[in-house]
Amino acid sequence: MANHKSAAKKARRDAEARLRNRASRSSMKSAVKSFLAAVASGDKTKAVAALPVVMGVVDVAERKGVLHKNAANRHKSRFTLKVNAMA
């Protein structure tokens, strides 16, 4: 429990940010899951079509501060490698 007015405000702001971050993280995880399913199915056209979608979602998460810049770049690099490794 916050003992100061500023600490109470910080707690409220943190709670709102946590909800925003959770929503962004959830949508990112859903996009990643659908992309990985497309890669696992072996259908390269579907995987290539899903790649820009998942990269855009990761970029949005990065801009909103949900992901660190290097983590976002690592994810995008690995997604690209997965698509390029498909026959």
C-alpha positions in Angstrom: 0.0 0.0 0.0 1.3 3.4 -1.0 2.1 5.8 1.9 2.5 9.0 -0.2 0.3 10.7 -2.8 3.0 10.3 -5.5 3.4 6.6 -4.7 -0.3 6.1 -5.0 -0.3 7.8 -8.4 2.6 5.7 -9.5 0.8 2.5 -8.5 -2.3 3.6 -10.5 -0.2 4.4 -13.6 1.7 1.1 -13.2 -1.6 -0.8 -13.1 -2.8 0.8 -16.3 0.5 0.3 -18.1 0.5 -3.4 -17.0 -2.9 -3.9 -18.7 -1.7 -2.1 -21.9 1.5 -4.2 -22.0 -0.4 -7.4 -21.3 -2.8 -6.7 -24.3 0.1 -5.9 -26.6 2.1 -9.0 -25.4 -0.9 -11.2 -25.9 -1.5 -10.0 -29.5 2.2 -10.5 -30.3 2.1 -14.0 -28.9 -1.0 -14.9 -31.0 0.7 -13.6 -34.2 3.8 -15.5 -33.4 1.8 -18.7 -32.8 0.0 -18.4 -36.1 3.3 -17.7 -37.9 5.0 -20.7 -36.3 2.0 -22.9 -37.2 2.3 -21.7 -40.9 6.0 -22.6 -40.8 5.3 -26.0 -39.2 2.8 -26.8 -41.8 5.5 -26.6 -44.5 3.5 -24.2 -46.7 6.0 -21.6 -47.7 3.5 -19.3 -49.4 1.5 -19.2 -46.2 4.6 -18.6 -44.1 5.9 -15.8 -46.4 2.4 -14.1 -46.2 2.5 -14.4 -42.4 6.0 -13.0 -42.0 5.3 -9.3 -42.5 2.3 -9.5 -40.2 4.3 -11.0 -37.4 7.1 -8.6 -37.9 4.7 -5.6 -37.8 3.3 -6.9 -34.5 6.8 -7.3 -33.0 7.6 -3.7 -34.2 4.5 -2.3 -32.5 5.4 -4.1 -29.3 8.9 -2.6 -29.5 7.6 0.9 -30.1 5.3 0.6 -27.1 8.1 -0.5 -24.9 6.9 -4.1 -24.4 10.0 -5.5 -26.0 13.5 -4.3 -25.9 14.9 -3.2 -29.3 17.5 -6.0 -29.4 14.9 -8.6 -28.4 12.6 -7.5 -31.2 15.4 -7.6 -33.7 16.4 -11.1 -32.5 12.8 -12.3 -32.9 12.5 -10.9 -36.4 15.9 -12.4 -37.4 14.8 -15.8 -36.2 11.5 -15.6 -38.0 13.3 -14.7 -41.3 15.7 -17.6 -40.8 12.8 -20.0 -40.4 11.2 -18.8 -43.6 14.5 -18.9 -45.5 15.2 -22.4 -44.3 12.0 -23.7 -45.8 12.5 -25.7 -49.1 
